Amino acid sequence: MSAEGQTSGQESRAIQTFSFEIHARQGRARAGIFYTPHGEILTPVFAPVGTQATVKAVTPAQLGDLGATLILANTYHLYLRPGEELVAEMGGLHQFMQWSGPILTDSGGYQVFSLADSRRVDEEGVTFKSHIDGSEHRFTPEKAIAIEESLGADIIMAFDECAPPNDRAYNERALARTHAWAERCLKVKSRPDQALFGIVQGGIFPDLRAESARFISSLGFPGHAIGGLSVGETKEEMKSILDLVDGVLPEGKPRYLMGVGTPEDLIHGILRGVDIFDCVLPTRLARHNAAMTLTGRLNLMNATFGRDPKPIDENCRCYTCQKFSRAYLRHLIVAREMLAATLLSIHNLHTLVKLAGDIRNAILSGDFEEFAADFLNRKVWEESSETSFEPPGGE
Ligand SMILES: [Zn+2]
């Protein structure tokens, strides 16, 4: 699909569409609204991940009910299967997957670069082998944008190179490519109804991160992402990079911290000016029989829940907690029933979506710093070492 045939009047409305309003600030935390063609995104926001144009085990109606506004889909996966042309032929991603709210697609960069043994990088792009059938493919910045335009998400990402966080020489080379590729992405982007976000890279190196934040923000993107975090660096390194990048990126545009999403990571990010988060953690934990709560992780396979009439979390208003006991959920898990994954995913996603909403309200009422201090003192999720990115082969 392309923007051909659209009038310039529509174009000017579309440009207005991607405006970002900040309604309240507390410290560096912001509560805002980002306007997209498929609706408003109240920020801070947590976006469930729908890798293959489906948030695993959850219907779009259930996603809406649990409060999701923005969801994410993966370009690499949809390019390989079913192919972006088929998605376009079926009316684009919103129509194809029946999600009428805002969608964000990544550029495929992270997935391609995580195929360590089966890809070759050059200045023009990356040649890689499919994890599905071993066939050879090539992504360039131009190709990634063409695929994202065919898919038709509201927010699309520039094609970047995510380097191992601690390798200085690699990060210098990757950063030069990421910056050149960001310019090439901007040059070929054609749809006025999509917002292209630039991505800041640079590993754990403060000078590279600062250079990247300066360069990427000089290009005039409507929003900025911070990539290459939660990929093996320490929490302290992540926080200091966020501190640094926050000081360089322009205030008035949304910031997206890619692939980061324990409850504590959300708070650390929001304290440092981040507006948008996504993570596979809630749905992945659900399929491993684990419930996420703000007081910790509950493994529902545990025999102690066998006769437990309580819901996962007595304070939770999600469908699962309103209706079902821990004993029932454990029964579903033991009997290997698919509904277990659905009910746990609904609860886990609701927990993070609502946490972001509660934080937004706390920023609006001026209570966020207290909220954050209380939460972080409990250190519930601090030690979580879950990887938050989607590997190419699925989860
Ligand atoms: Zn719940």
Boltz pocket constraint, residues with backbone or C-beta under 6 A from the ligand:
constraints:
  - pocket:
      binder: B
      contacts: [[A, 312], [A, 313], [A, 316], [A, 317], [A, 318], [A, 319], [A, 320], [A, 321], [A, 322], [A, 346], [A, 347], [A, 348], [A, 350]]
      max_distance: 6.0
